[in-house]
Amino acid sequence: MGLLYIVPTPVGNMEDMTFRAIRVLREADLVLAEDTRTSAILLKHYDIQNHLMSHHKFNEHGTSAAVVARLLAGQTVALISDAGTPGISDPGFFLVREAVKAGIEVQCLPGATAFVPALVSSGLPCDRFAFEGFLPQKKGRQTKLEALSREERTMIFYESPYRLVKTLRQFAEVFGHERRASVCREISKLHEESVRGTLDEVADHFTANEPRGEIVIVVEGMDEKEIKEREKEEKRNRKVNKTKE
């Protein structure tokens, strides 16, 4: 029986690669990569000479069966994505699920992922949080946001720089204009930046300064004061509706 390794790769600075990750990528019988061209640059940087096979969201349902067969035959397979930890808003979940169902051992190495440094450096509570990744662009987006409007934990989102301002404005409308937030971009890269403030303040900043690069949005959860105010408002609305009836 083989072993499936989930290997995080740097989200920016190449020095964020771990010694263990380099060793695993060197020793594996096969390396699965989200984009072989991107991963080839990484492997060349660390002088890793190994066979790369494409494994991404468009083909993972078709390739996973063959990979599981290799694992059952005793091969060691390492899965990487373009950056960060596979499975976190990247391909990986489907293969891991199929490997687990087949009784194959799966080990995920600790390492780089964008949302953890964004959360910890935000200045917002990080003892409890909800990772939401990318929100739906159209269908179900408003429903999702309305559901999150009651979330008490700190919320984390990924977003494109082209949609950032629009998303922040939408967050302000749903969560409240004074809700605190932090936008972290280009994590672990040369031009890393964190902008903190209310949702309106952060949106104003990126309206005046065009955002670029990878974006992580961290939003404060509903505090006790907001919860009590909302409960009072709902109570008033119920009384009004009852009176109308």
N, C-alpha and C positions, 0 to 999 in steps of 0.2 A: 504493500500500500504506500502510495506517495504522500506528499505533503504540499499543501497550497499555502504560499506566503502572500500576504497582502502587504505591499511595501510602499510606505509614504515617500514622496520625493519632494524636493524643495519647491516652495511657492514663489520664491524669489532668489535669495542669496544661495549660491551653490554650496556654501559652507554649512548649510543647514542639513546636509545629508549625513546620516549616521554611519559609523564604521560597520555596524551590523548589516545595514541595508546594502552597503557596497559589497560585503562578503556574500550575502544571499544572492544578489544579482549576478555575481561572478560564478557561484557554484550551482545555480539552478540549471536544470536541463532545458528549460524554456522560459522566456520572459514574454508575458503578454503586455502589450502597450496600447493605450488609447489611440495614439498617433505615433507610428513607428519613426517618422521623420523627427518629431520633437524628442522622442526618447533616445534616438540615435545620438543626438547632440549630448545628452546627459551621460550616456554610456561612454562615449568617446572622451568626455571630460575626465572621467574616473578610470580610463583605460580598462573598461570592461568589455571583453569580447565575448558576446553571447548571441544566440539566435533570438530575434524579435518576431513576434507574431501579432498581427493586428487584432485587437479585441475592444470594440467600442459599442455604444448604445444602439447602433444600427445593425450590428451583426452578432451581438452577444447571445441571442437566442439560438442562432445557428451554429456558433462555434463552441458553446459551452459543453455540449454532449461529447465532442471530440476531446476537449480538454479533460473532462471527467474521466474519459477512457484512458488517457495518458496517465492520470493520477492513479487510477485503479491498477494500472500496469506497473506502478512503482516509481514513476517519474516525479521529480520535484519541480513545481511550477511557481513562478513569481509573477504577481499581477501589479502593474503600476499604471497610473494615469498621467496626464500631461503635467499635473502639479498637485501636491497635497496627498491626501489619503483616499484611495479608491473606495467608492461606496458613499462618500460624502459629496452629494451633488455631482457625482462622477460614476461611470460604469463600475460594477463590482458586486452589487447585491445579488443579482441573478446567479452569477457563477458561484458565489459563496453559498447561496441557498442550495444549489444543485449538488455541490460538493458535500455539504453537511448531510443532505438526504442520502447520499451514497455512502455515508460513513467515513468520509475522508477527513483527516485532521486539517484544520485551518488555523493558521497563526497570523495575527495582524501585528506587525511591528509598530511600536510607538514612533511618532515622528510628526512631520509638518502637516498642519491643516490651518487654513486661513482664519477660521472663525474664532479659534481659541485666543490667539494674541489680540485680535480685535476686541473680544469681550473683556479680557483681563485689563487691557489698557484704556477701556472706555470710561472708567470711573463710575460705572453703573454696577448695581449688585450682581455678583457672579456666582453666588452660592446656589441659586436656582435659576435656570434659564430654559427657553424653548427655542430650538433651532428650527427655523422654517425654510431655509434655503431660498430657492427662487419661487416667488409667488406665481400663480397662473396669470397669464397675460390678459386673457379676456374672460372666458367662461369660468365662473366660480370665483373670480377674484374678489368682487365686492362682498360676496357671502363669507369668504374666508376672512376678510378684514373685519367684518362685523363680528364674527366669532372671536377674533383675536382682541377686539376692543375691550373684552372683559379679562384678558390675560393678566395675571398678577406677576408673573415671572418676567425677567428681562428677555426680550425677543431679538433674535438674530436673523438677518436676511442677507442673501446675495443679490446683487443687482448689476445691470449693465450701466456703464457711465452715460450711455445715451438716454436711459430712462430714469436716471437717478433723481433729477429735480422733480419730475412729474410724480414719481413714487413718494418722495418726501412730502410734497404738497398733499397728496392723497392721504398719507399717514396723518398729517396734521388735521385734516378734516375729520378723520375717523377716530383717532386716538386723543386729539386735543392739541391745540397750537402751542401750548406751554409744556407739552410732554418732552422730557429730555432725551437726547439722542447723541450718538457718536457715529461718524462716518469715517471708516479707515480704508485707505486706498493704497495700492502698490505695497502691500505688506512684505517686509523683508527685502525690498528692492531699494535702489538708489534714491528714488523720490517718494519714499514712504511718507504719508501724511495722515494725521488724525484731526478731524474737525468736530468739536463738541459744542453743545448748546441746546436750545429748544429746537423742535422740528422746524419752526419758522426761521430761526437764525441759521441753522445749517442749510436749509433750502436757499436762503438768500445768499449765503456764501458761494454755493455752487452755481447759482444763477449768474453771479458776477465773475466767477472763476470756473471756466469750463472743466468738468471732471474728466480724468483720463485713467486708464488702467483698471485693474480688478478692484471691485468695490464690496465692502462688507458694511451693512447698516446694523447698528445695535440700538434698540429702542427700550426705554424704561417701561416696566410694567405698570399697571394701574396701582396707585398707592391707596392707603386706607381712606384718605379724605375723598378721593374720587369714588371709591366703592360706596361710601356712605351717601355721597351726593346722588349717585346713580340710583341707589336703593330708595332714597326719598322721592326722586323724580318718578320712578316706576310706581311707587305707592300712590303718589298724587294722580298719575295717569289712570291707575286702576279705579280710584275713587271717581274720577271724572267719567270714565266709561260706565261705571256702575250707575251713576246718576242719570246718564243718557238712556240707559236701559229702562 
